[in-house]
């Protein structure tokens, strides 16, 4: 409950709202709320209307799925699905701790031998405790459906044994989209946060078609889907981007998915702790590229 906006206010009122250790002093409350100085002169008047809760913008991105590798030039390989992504707002209580988990990207699992089926590894979950969790991206497939995930992996068709159609993996509603489907000799791309993976990309080395990602306040685009029949390149670290599949660029492994990330930002000077702390445009950012704890 916010402190009064006028009238008598005491140090005990401030301590009742924000806690602290006795004996209390105003200096222990530097920067505790928007409008309260972070250093220098501080007075009780600075605390009118302040509260021990505050609003944050947050981004949670899980690890991307891996693209599948090719053991022969005729193998059509699906791209990895992006890690699930949610960008939203939350109200946090000062002094509370929230565990942060950063999901790893899926591992490519080598390459698929001719006339065998296989799939790249799924990405892992990322979460901000008691606020949001997101599902890792699905792995891309060959002669197999794409894996389900935050965004689904692309499917892979093949000429062997009559080929056959395969379906892209499903995405999680609100976190991502489905992977592309595949008919014989073609492959689907991985789904992304802002769009599904394209279906039936041909064996052309640069098959492409990964689903679109989405940019956040920091200007970075996250959670794009991995390309089908591409060059087997990895998704960038801490973006949740799906790994690209291998195609007619030669046989070899698919790309690993990019690891996840959690970012918290709020207006004004620093009041929380944890992650890498930066300031830009009047906001404080806490970026977690590995697991840790955010203390509000």
C-alpha positions as CSV (number, residue, x, y, z in Angstrom):
1,X,0.0,0.0,0.0
2,X,1.4,3.4,-1.0
3,X,2.4,6.0,1.6
4,X,0.1,9.0,2.0
5,X,0.5,11.8,-0.6
6,X,0.2,14.7,1.9
7,X,0.1,15.5,5.6
8,X,2.3,14.2,8.4
9,X,4.8,11.5,7.4
10,X,7.4,9.9,9.7
11,X,10.4,7.7,9.4
12,X,8.3,4.9,10.9
13,X,5.8,5.3,8.1
14,X,8.7,4.9,5.6
15,X,10.0,1.8,7.4
16,X,6.6,0.3,7.6
17,X,6.3,0.5,3.8
18,X,9.9,-0.4,2.8
19,X,11.2,-2.4,5.7
20,X,14.9,-2.1,6.7
21,X,17.0,-2.6,9.8
22,X,16.7,-0.7,13.1
23,X,17.8,1.9,14.0
24,X,16.3,3.3,10.8
25,X,17.8,6.3,8.9
26,X,16.7,7.9,5.6
27,X,20.0,7.0,4.0
28,X,19.1,3.3,3.9
29,X,16.2,4.2,1.5
30,X,18.2,5.9,-1.2
31,X,16.6,5.1,-4.6
32,X,14.0,2.7,-3.1
33,X,11.2,4.2,-5.2
34,X,10.8,6.4,-8.2
35,X,11.4,10.0,-7.2
36,X,13.5,9.1,-4.1
37,X,17.1,10.3,-4.6
38,X,19.7,7.7,-5.1
39,X,22.3,9.8,-3.2
40,X,22.8,13.2,-1.7
41,X,20.1,15.2,0.0
42,X,17.0,13.2,1.0
43,X,14.0,14.1,3.1
44,X,10.7,12.7,4.2
45,X,8.9,14.7,1.6
46,X,10.5,12.6,-1.1
47,X,8.5,9.6,0.1
48,X,5.0,11.1,-0.4
49,X,2.9,8.6,-2.6
50,X,5.7,6.1,-2.9
51,X,5.2,2.3,-2.7
52,X,7.3,-0.8,-2.1
53,X,5.9,-2.2,-5.4
54,X,6.9,-1.1,-8.8
55,X,6.2,-2.0,-12.4
56,X,8.7,-3.7,-14.7
57,X,8.8,-4.6,-18.4
58,X,10.3,-8.1,-18.8
59,X,11.4,-10.4,-21.6
60,X,11.8,-14.2,-21.3
61,X,13.2,-16.2,-24.2
62,X,13.8,-19.9,-24.0
63,X,16.6,-21.8,-25.8
64,X,16.1,-22.4,-29.6
65,X,15.8,-25.9,-31.1
66,X,18.6,-27.4,-33.2
67,X,18.5,-27.9,-37.0
68,X,19.0,-31.4,-38.2
69,X,22.2,-32.4,-40.1
70,X,22.6,-34.1,-43.4
71,X,24.6,-37.3,-44.2
72,X,24.0,-37.1,-47.9
73,X,23.2,-34.4,-50.4
74,X,19.7,-35.8,-51.1
75,X,18.5,-35.4,-47.5
76,X,16.0,-32.6,-46.8
77,X,16.5,-31.2,-43.4
78,X,14.2,-29.1,-41.2
79,X,15.2,-26.0,-39.2
80,X,15.0,-25.7,-35.5
81,X,12.1,-23.8,-33.9
82,X,12.7,-20.7,-31.9
83,X,12.6,-20.7,-28.1
84,X,9.3,-19.5,-26.7
85,X,9.2,-15.8,-26.1
86,X,7.0,-13.6,-23.9
87,X,7.4,-9.8,-23.4
88,X,5.0,-8.3,-20.9
89,X,4.8,-6.3,-17.7
90,X,4.6,-7.3,-14.0
91,X,4.4,-5.6,-10.6
92,X,7.2,-6.6,-8.2
93,X,7.5,-6.1,-4.5
94,X,10.8,-4.5,-3.3
95,X,13.1,-7.0,-1.5
96,X,11.6,-10.1,-3.0
97,X,13.9,-12.6,-4.8
98,X,13.1,-14.2,-8.1
99,X,15.2,-17.1,-9.5
100,X,16.1,-16.7,-13.1
101,X,16.7,-19.8,-15.3
102,X,18.3,-19.4,-18.7
103,X,17.6,-22.3,-21.1
104,X,20.3,-23.9,-23.2
105,X,19.9,-24.2,-27.0
106,X,19.2,-27.6,-28.5
107,X,22.1,-29.7,-29.7
108,X,22.3,-30.8,-33.3
109,X,22.9,-34.5,-32.6
110,X,25.2,-35.0,-35.5
111,X,23.8,-35.8,-38.9
112,X,21.2,-38.2,-40.4
113,X,22.5,-41.1,-42.5
114,X,20.7,-41.8,-45.8
115,X,17.3,-43.4,-45.5
116,X,17.3,-42.9,-41.7
117,X,15.2,-40.5,-39.7
118,X,16.4,-38.1,-37.1
119,X,15.7,-34.8,-35.3
120,X,17.7,-32.0,-33.8
121,X,17.6,-31.5,-30.0
122,X,15.0,-29.3,-28.3
123,X,15.9,-26.1,-26.5
124,X,15.4,-25.8,-22.7
125,X,13.0,-23.7,-20.7
126,X,13.8,-20.1,-19.5
127,X,11.9,-18.6,-16.6
128,X,11.6,-15.6,-14.2
129,X,10.3,-17.2,-11.0
130,X,6.6,-16.4,-10.1
131,X,6.4,-14.2,-13.2
132,X,6.8,-16.2,-16.5
133,X,8.3,-19.4,-18.0
134,X,8.8,-20.2,-21.7
135,X,9.2,-23.5,-23.5
136,X,12.3,-24.4,-25.5
137,X,12.1,-24.6,-29.2
138,X,11.4,-27.9,-31.1
139,X,14.2,-29.6,-33.1
140,X,14.0,-29.8,-36.9
141,X,13.4,-33.2,-38.4
142,X,14.4,-35.4,-41.3
143,X,11.9,-38.0,-42.5
144,X,10.2,-37.2,-39.3
145,X,7.9,-34.5,-37.9
146,X,9.4,-31.4,-36.5
147,X,9.5,-31.3,-32.7
148,X,6.9,-29.4,-30.7
149,X,8.1,-26.5,-28.6
150,X,7.9,-22.8,-27.9
151,X,8.0,-22.6,-31.6
152,X,7.9,-25.9,-33.6
153,X,10.7,-27.4,-35.5
154,X,10.5,-27.8,-39.3
155,X,9.7,-31.2,-40.8
156,X,11.9,-33.1,-43.3
157,X,10.8,-35.2,-46.2
158,X,13.0,-37.7,-48.1
159,X,13.1,-39.7,-51.4
160,X,13.9,-43.0,-49.7
161,X,11.3,-45.7,-49.4
162,X,8.7,-43.7,-51.1
163,X,9.4,-40.5,-49.2
164,X,6.2,-39.3,-47.5
165,X,4.9,-36.1,-46.0
166,X,5.8,-34.9,-42.5
167,X,4.3,-32.1,-40.3
168,X,6.1,-29.3,-38.6
169,X,6.0,-29.2,-34.8
170,X,3.4,-27.2,-32.9
171,X,4.3,-23.9,-31.1
172,X,2.9,-22.8,-27.7
173,X,0.2,-20.2,-28.0
174,X,1.4,-16.8,-27.0
175,X,5.1,-17.9,-27.2
176,X,5.7,-18.9,-30.8
177,X,4.4,-20.5,-34.0
178,X,4.5,-23.9,-35.8
179,X,7.3,-25.2,-38.0
180,X,6.8,-25.8,-41.7
181,X,5.6,-29.0,-43.2
182,X,7.5,-31.1,-45.7
183,X,6.6,-33.3,-48.7
184,X,9.0,-35.8,-50.3
185,X,12.4,-34.2,-51.0
186,X,11.6,-30.9,-49.3
187,X,11.8,-29.6,-45.7
188,X,10.1,-27.2,-43.4
189,X,11.7,-24.3,-41.6
190,X,11.5,-23.6,-37.9
191,X,8.7,-21.5,-36.5
192,X,9.5,-18.1,-34.9
193,X,7.8,-15.8,-32.4
194,X,6.2,-13.6,-35.1
195,X,5.5,-16.1,-37.8
196,X,5.4,-19.8,-38.8
197,X,8.2,-21.6,-40.6
198,X,7.7,-21.9,-44.3
199,X,6.8,-25.3,-45.8
200,X,8.4,-27.3,-48.6
201,X,11.7,-25.5,-49.0
202,X,13.7,-27.1,-51.7
203,X,17.1,-28.6,-51.5
204,X,19.1,-25.6,-52.6
205,X,21.8,-25.0,-50.0
206,X,20.1,-21.7,-49.0
207,X,16.6,-23.0,-48.6
208,X,15.8,-20.5,-45.8
209,X,12.2,-19.8,-44.7
210,X,12.7,-19.5,-40.9
211,X,9.8,-17.9,-39.1
212,X,10.2,-14.2,-38.1
213,X,11.4,-13.2,-34.7
214,X,10.4,-10.1,-32.7
215,X,12.4,-7.1,-31.5
216,X,12.2,-5.8,-27.9
217,X,13.0,-2.4,-26.3
218,X,16.7,-3.0,-26.5
219,X,16.5,-3.2,-30.3
220,X,17.5,-6.8,-30.6
221,X,15.5,-9.3,-32.5
222,X,14.8,-12.5,-30.6
223,X,13.3,-15.9,-31.3
224,X,13.6,-16.3,-35.1
225,X,13.1,-19.8,-36.6
226,X,16.0,-21.8,-38.1
227,X,16.2,-22.1,-41.9
228,X,15.6,-25.4,-43.7
229,X,18.2,-26.9,-46.0
230,X,20.7,-24.2,-45.2
231,X,24.3,-24.2,-44.0
232,X,24.0,-25.7,-40.5
233,X,24.9,-22.5,-38.7
234,X,24.1,-22.1,-35.0
235,X,21.6,-19.7,-33.6
236,X,23.2,-16.7,-31.9
237,X,23.8,-17.0,-28.1
238,X,21.1,-15.5,-25.8
239,X,18.6,-14.9,-28.6
240,X,16.6,-18.1,-28.6
241,X,17.0,-18.3,-32.4
242,X,16.6,-21.8,-33.9
243,X,19.6,-23.6,-35.5
244,X,19.8,-23.8,-39.2
245,X,19.5,-27.2,-40.9
246,X,22.1,-28.6,-43.3
247,X,21.2,-29.0,-46.9
248,X,22.9,-29.3,-50.3
249,X,25.8,-27.2,-49.0
250,X,27.3,-30.6,-48.2
251,X,26.8,-33.2,-45.6
252,X,27.5,-32.4,-41.9
253,X,25.9,-31.4,-38.7
254,X,23.0,-29.0,-38.3
255,X,23.2,-25.9,-36.2
256,X,22.7,-25.7,-32.5
257,X,19.9,-23.5,-31.2
258,X,20.7,-20.2,-29.5
259,X,20.5,-20.1,-25.7
260,X,17.8,-18.0,-24.0
261,X,17.8,-14.8,-22.1
262,X,15.8,-12.9,-19.4
263,X,15.8,-9.1,-19.3
264,X,14.0,-6.8,-16.8
265,X,13.7,-3.1,-17.1
266,X,12.0,-0.3,-15.2
267,X,11.9,3.5,-15.2
268,X,14.4,5.5,-13.2
269,X,17.6,4.7,-11.3
270,X,18.6,1.3,-10.1
271,X,16.5,-0.3,-7.4
272,X,16.9,-4.0,-8.0
273,X,20.0,-6.2,-8.3
274,X,21.1,-9.2,-10.4
275,X,22.3,-9.7,-14.0
276,X,24.2,-7.2,-16.0
277,X,23.0,-3.7,-15.1
278,X,22.9,-0.9,-17.7
279,X,21.0,2.3,-18.1
280,X,19.5,3.8,-21.3
281,X,16.8,6.3,-22.2
282,X,15.7,6.8,-18.6
283,X,15.4,3.1,-17.9
284,X,17.5,0.6,-15.9
285,X,18.0,-2.8,-17.5
286,X,19.0,-6.1,-15.8
287,X,20.1,-8.7,-18.4
288,X,20.6,-12.3,-17.5
289,X,22.6,-14.4,-20.0
290,X,23.1,-17.2,-17.4
291,X,21.0,-18.4,-14.5
292,X,20.9,-16.3,-11.3
293,X,18.6,-14.3,-9.0
294,X,16.8,-11.0,-9.5
295,X,16.2,-9.2,-6.2
296,X,13.5,-6.5,-6.6
